[in-house]
Amino acid sequence: MNSSVRNSLVSIVNQQASSFSHLDSFYDGKYRLMWCYMQAASRPCFTPALLAELNQWCKEMDSDATEARDIRYHVLASNAPGVFNLGGDLGLFMALIRGKNKAALYEYAKSCIDALYGNIAHFNRGITTISLVQGDALGGGFETAMSSDVLIAERSARMGFPKSCSTCFRVWAPTACLAANWAARAPSESF
């Protein structure tokens, strides 16, 4: 790819990344590392708006424009102090359940799975994915952190499924896929 085409593609990615309101990203060319920070607007959970942007981000990471950057590593983190992500949007769940809106609940679940799949599949480009957990990663936030090849967590980080919801909505997320991914790793790679 010639340098003028490469530069124009990198410019397109920079413009697209700046159009997000729930994600903040930047590229570190020295280490060929793409940083993606989730920004909690009102709540640090997977709101429909955050999921829409994460899914768009996955599409862009799988595009020719990002291929021009020669990205080797992708780090997913959060700008919310003390929280990586608290998982599903419980307020939305309640509203959809009360309204008996099965179709919208299904679309929300599918959107969650699509966002995880992009990370699990390395954005279809062989990129090493990394989750940087600086705080609580609960429910779907925990599953998201586990979907990366590498999970880096601060000592104070708390991760897991909330006890009161440990059996709720579990079928929505690819828990079996994540468990298989982590089971294949050597115990020495874990804490």
Buried (B, 14 or more C-beta within 10 A) or exposed (E): EEEEEBEEBBEBBBEBBEEBEBBBBEBEEEEEBBBBBBBBEEBBBBBEBBBBBBBBBBEBBBBEBBBBBEBEBBBBBBBBEEBBBBBBBBEBBEEBEEEEBEEBBEBBBEBBBBBBBBBBBBBEBEBBBBBBBBBBBBBBBBBBBBBBBEBBBEEEBBBEBEEEBEEBBEEBBBBEBBEEBEEEEEEEEEE
